[in-house]
Amino acid sequence: MIERIIAGKTLVAQGRIEKTHDDVRVLRNRFLQDQFPIEQTCLISNDLDNDARITCDSYSPHRPTADPGLEAYFPVKP
């Protein structure tokens, strides 16, 4: 589960591992923000030299996006 908090509003993503057309495994997150769909494609990799994180491109799945947003997620303790 991925949560985004924007202006005090929490959005929860439905995420799953999918394969791209190049057969690369990615994490795909899907949000609804004010009834507007947002999709993220996240690289799956590990780097033992840095803190754990997921880096994602954010975009509208139904419109061409010339410059997708970049977001990074870090684990937090409950």
C-alpha positions in Angstrom: 0.0 0.0 0.0 1.3 3.5 -0.9 -0.2 6.6 0.7 0.1 10.1 -0.7 -0.7 13.0 1.5 -1.4 16.2 -0.4 -2.7 19.3 1.3 -3.8 17.2 4.3 -5.8 14.7 2.1 -4.6 11.1 2.2 -4.8 9.1 -1.1 -4.3 5.3 -1.0 -2.9 3.5 -4.1 -3.8 0.1 -5.5 -0.4 -1.2 -6.6 0.8 -4.3 -8.4 3.8 -5.7 -10.2 3.4 -5.6 -14.0 5.6 -6.1 -17.0 6.3 -3.4 -19.6 6.3 -4.0 -23.3 10.1 -4.6 -22.9 9.5 -7.3 -20.4 10.8 -5.2 -17.5 9.1 -5.6 -14.1 7.8 -2.4 -12.6 5.4 -1.4 -9.8 2.3 0.3 -11.0 0.3 2.4 -8.6 -3.2 3.7 -9.4 -4.8 6.6 -7.4 -8.0 8.6 -7.7 -7.6 12.2 -6.8 -10.9 14.2 -6.9 -12.3 11.5 -9.3 -9.2 12.1 -11.6 -7.1 9.0 -12.2 -3.4 9.2 -11.6 -1.0 6.4 -12.5 2.6 5.8 -11.4 5.3 3.6 -12.9 8.0 2.8 -10.3 11.4 1.1 -10.9 12.1 -1.9 -8.8 15.7 -2.1 -7.7 17.8 -2.2 -4.6 20.7 -0.1 -3.5 22.4 -1.1 -0.3 24.3 2.2 0.0 21.2 4.3 0.4 18.0 4.4 2.4 15.2 2.2 1.0 12.9 4.0 -1.4 10.7 3.7 -4.4 11.0 6.3 -7.2 8.0 6.8 -9.5 6.9 8.8 -12.5 3.4 10.2 -12.0 1.1 10.9 -14.9 -2.5 10.8 -16.2 -3.1 7.4 -17.8 -5.7 8.8 -20.3 -3.7 11.8 -21.7 -0.3 12.2 -23.2 2.2 13.5 -20.6 5.3 15.3 -21.9 6.8 15.9 -18.5 5.7 13.4 -15.8 6.1 14.2 -12.1 8.8 12.4 -10.1 8.0 11.2 -6.6 10.0 9.2 -4.1 8.5 7.1 -1.3 10.3 6.1 1.9 9.1 3.5 4.4 7.8 4.9 7.7 7.2 3.1 11.0 3.6 2.8 12.0 
